[in-house]
Amino acid sequence: MLQVLGGVWALLLGMVLIMIGNGMQSTLMGVRGGIEGFSTFELSVITSGYFVGFLAGSRIAPRLIRHVGHVRVFAALGSFMSAGLLVFPLIVEPWLWTLLRVGLGFCLSGVYVTAESWLNNAATNRTRGTVLSAYMIAQTLGMIAAQGALNLADAGGFVLFILSSVLVSLSFAPILLSAQPMPPTQISKPMSLRQLYDRSPLGTVGTFLLGGVFAAQLGMAAVYGTAAGFGVREVSTFVAAIFAGSMLLQLPIGWLSDRIDRRLLILSVSAIGALTCGAGFWVGEGAFGLLLAAGFVMGGMASPLYSLLIAYTNDYLEVEDMPAASGGLVFIYGLGAIVGPLATGQIMQAAGPAGFWAFLGVVFAAIAVYAAWRMLRRPVTSDEARAYLGVLPTASPVAVEAAQEWYAEEAEREAEDAAAS
């Protein structure tokens, strides 16, 4: 394993730095917006803008790469991203912050596509699973480290924005210096949403709903903490707890997914998420320790649930259809991610900070109810469950398609082993 990681350590280091910079600005939006007097609804629009840009970038970036190459796209988008981070404190207006977040989402999506293309190119069939897992861990560690970095300076000043810009700029060096020439990125034509739904209704609907959950966690957690009266230290600790849960609970849930009916596990994970959010709603802002525990469990349910839904969808796909399904899953997730923060902001505007927990709890419950209904509609699951690989919802279509390639390779290997025995 160390030999495998030794070949991609520079790419992983660069992605950690990018995620620290991006994670800082993501949380800083909610904190600084509260200081500047932005309404909850305005902050929800700013948050959704990021996912609008991210979805657009995931579709357009591969075309840019085919025209001008990986290095130029990565350098250009990374430079725009670094510059954009410096503009936030210069002009503090909701409309401009929304445009900047759209641009940052677009740039970061393109950066992901480029970096993940290099990463996938550096992996072999044998090492792809290990490399992708290391990449997802690096992303999560970067987001957790970002929350600690927020405590290095005053959120009302310029320093944190400058620091996030510097970290993003520094990330270019290890990635560009380690990148090898490679053919243009080719992403499979996405399977139509109708085809995807016909193959796996639960995978399609669950992925859309989960997009709203994860986007609300990622973008509105800081807004919730600020509205609840928490300081920067408390807000950053709360967000870090969410990402810590997403990383630490991925492995046990993945272990279970290969041993029990995945629909039952999807139902159970969603139900636990709903109950946890209900507990957060009931506890209120007075017991911060309990809210941290709720955030940890909530994050630990949401991120593995994305991997579960991908793996469950693959259970009903032919091996050759898996790469095409990845594009549809990423697109439907992106639509949910755009809606999630907007809905959360509206509820928080009407019901106060506790609306954050209310929205997440209702959506988790909706996934659980739909999973139960699908179990009644399709009593018998597929004969053989595909292998499970942890994939973060923040991944671009390149990483998701690489994961699908790994699934396909594992399915073919299992079929060969079965035939041999």
N, C-alpha and C positions, 0 to 999 in steps of 0.2 A: 504493500500500500504506500509506504514512504517513497518508493521508487516512482510510483504513478504520480503522486503529488509533487515530487521533485521536478517533474517536467512542466507543471502548470502553476507553480507557486507564485510566479510573478503576476500572472493573470488574476489569481485569487487575491493577492495583496492589493492590486489595483482596484478590484471590485470592493474589497473591504473599505478602502479609502473613499470610493464613490458613495458607498452606502452610508458611511459616516456623514459625509457632506449632505447627501440627500435626506437622511434621517433627521439631521439637525434642522434643516429648513422646513421639513414637513411638520415637526412638532412646534417649531418656532412660529409658524403661521398662526396657530391657535393661541399661543401665549402672547405674541406681539399684537395680534389682532385685537385681543381683549384689552391690552394696554391702550391701544389707539381708539378704543370705543366702537369697533365694528360690531354689528349685530350678529346674532347666531346665524340668521339666514344668510347674511353677506359672507360669513366665513364658510358656510356650507357650499355656496356657489363657488367660492375660491377653491375649495377642496375638490369639488366635482370637475372644475376646469382642468386639474391635473390629469384626471382619468380620461377626459375628452382628448387631451393631447397625447396621452399614452396609447390610447386605442388607435388614433390616427397614425402615430409614429410606427406602431407595429405593422401597419399595412403599407406605409410608404417607404420606410427605411430600407427594406430589401431591394426596392426599385432603385433607390439612390446608390446603394452599394454596387448594383449591377452596372450602373452608368459610370461611376467615378472611383470605385474601389473602397475596400474596408478602411484603409488608413486615413484617407481624406475625409470620409464620412465620420469616423470616430473623432478625429481631431477637430473638425468643424463643429459638430454637435457638442462635443465636450467644451469647446471654447465658448460657444453660445450659452451653455448651461452655467459655466463659471461666471460669465459676465452678467447673466440674468440674476444670479444670487446677489450681486452687488447693487442692483437697481432697487430691490425691495425697500431698503431704508431711505433711499433718496426721494422717492415719491410715494407717500403713504396714502393711497387711494384704492378703495375696493375694486373698482373697474380695472385699474392697471395691474393690481395683484392677480386678478383673475386671468388677464391676458398673459402675464408672466408665468403663472402656473400652467396654463395651456402649453406655452412654449417649453417650460421645463419638462412637462410630461412627455411632449414630443421628443425632445432631445434625449431624455433618459431612456425612453423606449428604443430609440435608435442606437444609443450606446450599448444597451443590453443586447440588441440583435447582433451588433458587431462583435462584442466581447464573447457572447455565447457561441457565435460562429467559430471564432478562433478556438474556444475551449472544446467545442465538439469536434473540430478538425484535429485537435491534438489528442483526442481519445481514440481508442480502438474498440472493437466490439467487446473485448474482454474487460476493458477498463472504464467503459462509458458510465456504468452505474456508480462506480466509486467517484469518478470525476464530477458527475452531476450532484451527488450527495455532498461532496466537499464544497462545491459551488454554492449550494443552498445554505449550508452551515455558515460559509463566509458571509453571505448576504445578511443572514440573521444576526451574526456577531457584529457586523457593521452597524446595523440598526440599533442594537443594544448599546454599543459603545457611543453612538451618537447622543443618546440620552444623557450619558455622563458628561459629554463635552458641553452640553447646554449650561452646565453649572460653572463654566470657566469664566463667564463674563455676564454683564447686565443684559437681560433680554430687551431692554428699552433702548439700547445703543446700537452701534455699528459693528462691534467686534465679532459677534457670533456669525453675522452674515459674511464678514470678511474671512473668518476662519473656515466656514463651510466652502467658500469659493476657493480658498487656498488648497484645501484637502482634495477637492475635485480636480484642480489643476495638477497637483502632485500625482494623482492617480494615473495620469496619462503616461508618465515615464515608464513604470514597470510594464504596463500593458503594451505600449508601442514598441519598446525595445525588445520585448520577448515575442512579438507577433511574427509569425511565419507567413510567407506568400501562400495564398490559397485561392481556389476558384471562387467565382461569385456565389453569394448565398442563393440557394434555391429552396423556397418553401413551397410545400405541396399546395395545390389548389384546395381551399377549404371545402369540406363536405357541407352541403346545404343544411340549413337549420332544420328543415323538414325531414331530411334523411336522418340527421342526428337524433331528432326527437323520435322518429319511428324506431330507430335501433335501441335507444335508451331514453325513455321519457324522464326517468328519475335523474339520470346523469345531466340531461339538458336543463330541466327546471331547477334542480338542485344547484347547478353551477351558476345559473342566473341569480338565484336568491343569495347564494354565498358571496357573489360579487358585491352585493350591497352590504353584507356583513363585514367583509374584510376592508372595504373602502371606508366604511364608517369607523372601524377600529383604527385604521391607519391615519385617517385624516381628522376625525372628529373627537378622538380620545383627548387630545390636547385642548380642544375647544370645551369639552365637557369639564376637564379639570380646572380650566381657567374660570368657567362660569360657576363652578362649585366653590370657588374661592381658594383653591390650592395655589401655593407658590411654585416657582419654577422647579425647585427640587422635588416637590411632591408630584407635579405633572410628569416630569421626566422619569421618575421612578415608576409611576403608574404605566406609562407607555412601555418602559423597559420590561416590566412584568408581563405584559401582553406578549411581547416577542420572545421572552424567555420561555413562556409556556408553549409557544408555537414550536420552539426548537426541542425542548425536553420531552414533550409528549408525543412527538412524531414517531419515535421508535416503538414504544409500546403499542400504540394504535396500529402501526404498520404490522407489528407481529401478530396482533389479533386479526387483522384483515385477511391473512392467509389461512386462518383456522376456523372462522365462522362465516355465516352468510353475510355478505357485505351489506345487504340492505338492512339487516338487523343492526349491524354496527353503525351504519349511517344514521339510522333512526335513534340509536342509543346515544351516539356522540352529539347529535342535534338536540336531543332531549336534555342531556346534561348541560349543553350550552344554554338552552332556554331557562332551565332551573337556576343556573348560575347567574344569568342576567336578572332573573326575578329576585334573587338574593341581593344583588347589587342595588336593584331598585328599592327593595324593602329596607336595606341597611341605611341608605342615604349617605350624605357626605360626612357624617359625624364619626364614623369608624374607619379610618384610613387603612388600617391593617387588614380589615376584612375586605375592603375594596381592592387592595392589592391582590389578595388571594383570589377574588372573583375575576380580576383582570387576567391573572395567570391561567386560571382554568378556561376562561372564555377564549383567550388566544390559543391555548392548547387544544381546543376543540375545533376552531375555525380553520387553522392552517392544515392539519392532517385531513380535515374533511374534504379539502380540494383534491388532495392526492387520492382519497378514497373514491371520490366521484369519477376521477379519471380512470382509476383501476376498474371500477364497476362498469363504466361505459365500455372499456376494452373487453370485458367479459362477453359482450354481445357483438363484437366486431370481428370481421375476418382480419387476419394479420396484415394483409395488404392495404386495408382501409384505415389502419391506425394513424399513420402520418396525416392523412387528409382530415381525420376527425379532430386533430389537435387545433387546427385553425378555427374550426367552428366552436370548440370549447373556449378558446381564448376570446373570440369575438363575443359570445354570449355572456361570458364572465365580465368583459369590459362594459357591456350595456348595463349589467347590474351594478357595476362599480360606479357608473355615472349617476344612477338613480339613488343609490344608497345614501351618500352624504346629503343630497337635497332633501330626501325624506326625513333623515335624522334632524337636520336643521329646522325643518317645519315643526316637527314634534317638540323639539327642545324650545323653540320659540313660544309654543303654546303651553307646554307643561313644565318648563324649567329644565335644569340639568338632568333630572331623572329621566327625561325623555330619551336620553342616550341609551340607557339600559332597556327602556320600554321597546324602542325600535328593534334593537338587537335580539331581545327575547322573543318578540313576535315573529321575526324572520326565522330564527332558529326553530321555533315551534312549527312554523309553516313547512320547513324542510322535513321535520320529523313526521308531521301529519301526512304529507305527501308520500313519504317513504312507506308509511304504514298502509296507505291506500294502494300504492303500487304492489305491495306484498299480497294484497287481496286480489288485485287484477291479474297478477302474474305469479301464481302460487309457487311455481318451481323455478329456481334460478338456473343459470347456465350450468352445464355439467362440470366444468372445470374453471376455477377462478384463476385469472392471470396473476402474475407476480405484482408486487407492490413496490413503488419507488416514491420517496418523498419529494414533492414538487411544490415550491412556494407559489402562491397566487401572484406574486410580483414578477414571475418569469415571463419572458417574451415568447412569441411563437417558436423561436429557434430552440429554446430550452425545452419547451413542451414537446416539440416534434422530436428532439433528441431523446427525450424520455420515451416517446412512443416507439422510436426505433429500438430502444433498449427492451421495451415490452415485447415487440415483435421478435427480436432475437431470442429472448427468454422463452417465448411461446414455441418457436421453432426448435430450440434446444430441448425443451421438455417433450415435444412430439417425437424428436429423434431418440431420446432416451426411452420413451415409452415403446417405440417400435423395436428398439434393440432388446428390450427386456421381454 
